[in-house]
């Protein structure tokens, strides 16, 4: 079992896509990009394995490009279990602080031998019949969401009740040159962000409140998610 430490400099000018994800006029690294960075870094260490499960993700401190941000970050990938079928990592992104490092993101990442990944299950969404479908673009224009075009993927809200939200979504094609230091590989982080947006829309519609995701219990990846394809969330 090994522990790997990878150092990276992050600069806004090297990551044009971040200008499409601003809060209070400052570019903010989306949580899903940080998680994708950690998970895909694990996969690059072991080419015969693929990212299968990401658990216990947590945000501690945003990376905000407000002129005061750090430029140097460390990604720590600590192997906690390893055999021919799977490898499990505890992963953390941190930067140097005063007396102690500043934690930014954490996740448990499980790689599976690529030959062992099961078929994806079938999911047939059900709608309540009590909600009149609405245009998804409206949530980007009425202040519900702050995302600019690269992250605007909700096309239609098909259902929204106290129990669920069902969306029709398409991840817009983002040029590789714009993806900067966070290129889509096994994880389409742009579509993942669009999935998370559904929770913000649900909170707004049911409680009239704003929200941001801080943690995720578990996500399983059966196969890559492409750009430009209509998918249900």
N, C-alpha and C positions, 0 to 999 in steps of 0.2 A: 504494500500500500504506500503510495507516494503522495506528497503534497507539492503542487505546482504553483508558482507565483509568476504572474505575467504583468508586466508594467506597460502602461499605455498613456500617451498624452492625448487629451481630448481638446480640440479647438473647434469653435463654432464654424469658422470658415472652411473647415475640412468636412463638414456635415451639413450640406445645404438643406436636407429634408427637415432639419430642426426648426427652420423658419416657418414651417407649417404647423408647429406645435408650440404655441406661445401662450403663457399665462401672465396677465398684467404686463404685456408687451415684452416679456423676456422669454427667450427660447428655453424650453425645459426638455430634458431627456425623458421620453416616455418610459414608464416602468417596463413595458413589454420589450423595449429595445435593450434595456439593461439585462432583463432575464434572458433574452435571446443571445446577448453577448456572452453571458455565463454558460448557457447550455451549449451553444455552438462551439465555444472554446473547448469544452469537455470533449465534444465529438471529434474535433480536429486532432486531439491527442491519440485517438484510437479509431483509425479509418474503417475498421471492420464492424464498428458499432454505430448505432444511430440513436438520436435523442428519442426516448419513448415516454418518459414521465417526468414532470416537473412539479414538485410539491413544496408546501410551506414557504411560498414566496413572501417576502416582506420588504416594504419600503421603510427605511429609517430616515434618510435625508435626501431630498431631491438633488440632482445635479442641475442647477439653474445657471444659465449663461447671462449673468447680470453685470459682468465686469469684475465681480469679486470672487468668481469661481476658481477652484484649483485647476491646474492643467494636468497634473500627474496623478494617476490612479493605479491601484494595484488590484488585480483579480486573483484571488486565492481559491484554488481548486483542490480540495482535500478528499482523497479517496478513502471511503469508509467501508467499502465492500467490493470485492472483485473476484469474478470467476469467468468461465468460458461463456456463460449466458448473459451476464449483466455486470455493469460497473456502476457503483453509486458514489456520488460526490456531494459533499457539503461545499457550497460555493458562496463567496462573499466579495463584494466590491467595496474597497475603502480607500481613503486618502489620508495623507499625514495631517494630524491635528497639532495641538499644543503638546500636552504630555501623552495623550493617547490617540491612536488612529481614529478617524471619523468613519463609521460604518455608513454605507449608502444603501446597499441592496443585499438580500440573502435569498438563497434557494437551495433545495435538495434536487439534484438532477440524476436521473437514472438512464443510463445507456443500455440498450439491449443489442445483442448480436443481431445484425441486420437480417439474418436468415430466420430469426425466431419471432419477429414482430407479427402479431396475429392480424387477421383481416379486420377491417374496421366494421363495427356493428352498424346495422341499419337503424335510422331514426326517422319516424314519420311524425312530424309536428302536428299538434291538434290546436285548433283555434276555438275560442269560446262562442263565437257567433254573436257576441254582444258588443263588439268593437267595430266601428266603421274604419276600414284601412285608410291610412293617411300617408301623404307624401313625406318621405324621409328627409328630403333636402330642407324642409322647414325647420328641423331642429338645429341646423347650422346657421340659420338666419334669424331665429327668434331669441337667441341668447341661451338656449338650453345647453348647447355645446359650443366650444371655442375653437374647434379644429378647422384648419385651412385645407385646400383641395386634396393634398396627398393623403389625408386621413378622413376624407369625407366619403364614406362608403355605405351609409345606410340609405337604401333606395326607397324602401317602403316599410311602414310599421303595419304589420298584418293583424296583430292582436296586442292588447295591453290591458291586463286586469290586475287585481291584487296578487294573483298567483303567478303570473308569467308575463313575459314580453316575447313576441315572435317578430323577427325582422327579416327582410330580404336584403342582402348585402352583396356588394361587389367591391373588392379592393382595387382602387385605381392603379393603373400601371405607373410605377415610379422608376424613372431611368436609373440604371446602375450608377451612373456618375453622380446622381443626387443622393444616393444611399450612403455615401461616404465611408466611415469606419464601421458601419453597421449593415453590411450587405445581407440581403435575404439569402439564406442557404436552406437548411432543413426547416426553419421556422419562418413563416411569413409574419414578421412582427407588425406590419402595417394592417394586415387583416386581424391579427390578435387585438390590436388597439381598437379596431372597429367593433369587435365582439364586446370588449369592455364598455364601449360607449353605450351599449344597450342598457347596462345597469344604471348609468347616469340618467338616461332618458326615462327609465322605469321609476327612479326615485323622484324625478321632476314631475312626472305625470300623476304619481300616486300621493306624493307628499309636498309638492311645491317647493322642494329643497334642492340645493346643489350638492354634488357628491364627487369624490375622487376615490379610486380603488387603492387600498393600502396593502391588502394581502390576498392571496389565493391559496386555498387548501390543496387543490390538485388539478393538473391538466394532463391529458394523455394525447399523444400525437401518433396517429396511425399512418398518416401519409401527408406529404406536403400539400399546402394550400396554395393554389396558383393565383396570380393577378387576373383580373378581368373576367372571372367566372361568377355567376350568380349563385350564392349559397344562403341557406337559412341559418339563422342564429336564434 
